[in-house]
Amino acid sequence: MGVLKVIEVLANSNKGWEDAARNAVAHASKTVKHIRSVYVQEQSATVTNGEISQYRVNVKITFEIEE
């Protein structure tokens, strides 16, 4: 294993926190290669008319830097 780097990503979903985390990884993987792990740092949600309308996550994504 070489050098690892960590980036912070915010993502959301109307399905749930797990889906929001998947969205974060899917979006980051479009430009970041060699993703090794994701750490969910924070979870939150927005409420509309007494119901959760958006699930939000703040994640840290770790990836290996190419040599």
C-alpha positions in Angstrom: 0.0 0.0 0.0 1.3 3.4 -0.9 0.2 6.9 0.1 -3.4 7.5 1.1 -5.4 10.7 0.9 -8.7 11.6 2.5 -11.3 13.9 1.0 -14.6 15.1 2.6 -17.8 14.8 0.6 -21.4 15.9 1.3 -24.2 13.9 -0.4 -27.9 13.4 0.0 -30.7 11.0 -1.0 -34.5 10.8 -0.6 -34.3 7.1 0.2 -32.0 6.9 3.3 -28.5 7.5 4.8 -27.0 4.3 3.2 -28.2 5.5 -0.2 -26.7 9.0 0.4 -23.3 7.3 1.3 -23.5 5.3 -1.9 -24.2 8.5 -3.9 -21.1 10.1 -2.3 -18.9 7.2 -3.3 -20.5 6.9 -6.8 -20.0 10.6 -7.5 -16.5 10.7 -6.1 -15.4 7.6 -8.1 -16.1 9.5 -11.4 -12.9 11.5 -10.8 -11.1 9.8 -7.9 -9.6 6.3 -8.6 -8.5 3.7 -6.1 -11.1 4.4 -3.4 -10.3 2.2 -0.4 -12.9 3.2 2.2 -15.7 5.5 3.3 -16.3 6.8 6.8 -19.6 8.3 7.6 -18.8 11.3 9.8 -22.2 12.9 10.2 -25.8 12.2 9.4 -28.7 14.7 9.1 -32.0 15.1 7.5 -34.4 17.8 6.3 -38.0 17.7 7.2 -40.9 18.9 5.0 -44.5 18.8 6.3 -43.6 16.7 9.3 -41.7 14.0 7.2 -38.1 13.5 6.3 -37.6 14.7 2.8 -33.8 14.4 2.4 -31.2 12.3 4.1 -27.8 13.9 4.2 -24.3 12.5 5.0 -20.9 14.0 5.5 -18.4 11.3 4.6 -14.6 11.0 4.5 -13.4 9.0 1.4 -9.9 7.4 1.5 -8.1 6.6 -1.7 -4.6 5.6 -2.7 -2.5 8.0 -4.7 -0.9 6.6 -7.8 2.9 6.5 -7.9 
